Amino acid sequence: MSEVAAEPQRLESSDARFWQQLNQLLAWESVSDHQVQDQVTAIITAIVQQGDKALLDYTARFDRFRVDSVQALKITEERLESALNKISFEQREALEKAASRIRQYHEKQKQTSWQYTEDDGTVLGQKVTPLDRVGLYVPGGQAAYPSSVMMNAIPAKVAGVNEVVMVVPAPDGELNDMVLAAARVAGVDTIFTIGGAQAVAALAYGTETVPRVDKIVGPGNIYVATAKRQVFGQVGIDMIAGPSEILVVCDGKTDPDWVAMDLFSQAEHDEDAQAILISQDGDFLDQVQRSIERLLPSMERKDIIAASMSRRGALIKVNSKEEALAVINRIAPEHVELSVENPESWLDGVRHAGAIFMGRYTAEALGDYCAGPNHVLPTSGTARFSSPLGVYDFQKKSSIIHFAPDGASEMGKVASVLARGESLTAHARSAEYRIISE
């Protein structure tokens, strides 16, 4: 068997071409090709037109799982309870402990309705309401991510969502007990063993059996991501997620093996994942490269790690803290580890990041599973304008406006002037009707 090697690029901020090289390293195209888009469009159209029949046909075709009705694809309470009892005591305890921490953190994010009353009796405010029903997509097959089930479902339940409908493909009828147990612990209400673009379409438009939802969240392959993009507007979506990313900033005083393994933790997701290390200490970058070479052969997913780090990884030498911060904010990473002596002193300078891990002992992996904050984070530079998934994603807001007669009269005069300035006479006269004659 041939040796695999992870050879991240070496970049230096002092190089005249540095920013150009960094831009090339970061380039990633998230848009699927026309063939994928056409296939997804055809699948969505079939689900809209044929409902359950199309869903059964696609499940038999793609998942090699044939049943007579979509109702037969619904997971029973007994099956969920069985999954919870089948997993080991340690696994169940880990799920429950993680769920408790995730729930506790997200409780802090709950937004509440508010109002205030002006001197003339006018009442203004905002009514916060949870979504009625949310769809959660969970990958199946070789991928098994119970942590994602909890990270998506728990904030929805904390927000007060009445029904969380989970879809998970079951290739050849096989299901992962940890995923089902996580759904039980997280409070998922309904589960169907369907997947792919057809599951997204079923959630977005509804079928005879699958209820239509208000928003779809959760990760998936290129077909799932393309389907989410196409149904957006019919329903809300969380985000179009790109490959996993980690950016480690180190002052050279952390064990290089720790840093190498932190880079591996995201590189092992897939070959498009991106792992980058920044340091002012060139000798430390050499030490980490040696750790990478020594530790890689022991990794189960060494081929994926090697491909990821060779294609999209980098070890970057900078000359100052200010340069390091400039690189962080240009990348706007999904995860950034501040593996430095005084991470708090860096915090104000980090403007763009999905999650910030403070200090040498705070491995990004803790955030993936049990720290508490959500691990569904903006990728591919979208942390410039996006936030982690949270309770606020499952709540919507309505404005409250209640004018007393005097307030309606005074504001009617203002509205009249503005409306007539826009040549909207009906607007103006509607407001003018409420003006009290002096």
PyMOL commands that set and color helices and strands:
alter all, ss='L'
color gray80, all
select helices_A, chain A and resi 18-26+34-50+52-63+70-73+77-86+89-107+146-159+171-173+177-186+196-205+222-231+256-267+282-298+302-312+321-331+344-347+364-369+382-384+391-394+405-421+425-432
alter helices_A, ss='H'
color red, helices_A
select strands_A, chain A and resi 9-12+114-117+123-130+133-137+163-167+190-192+215-217+236-237+245-250+274-279+314-317+335-339+355-358+395-402
alter strands_A, ss='S'
color yellow, strands_A
deselect
rebuild
show_as cartoon
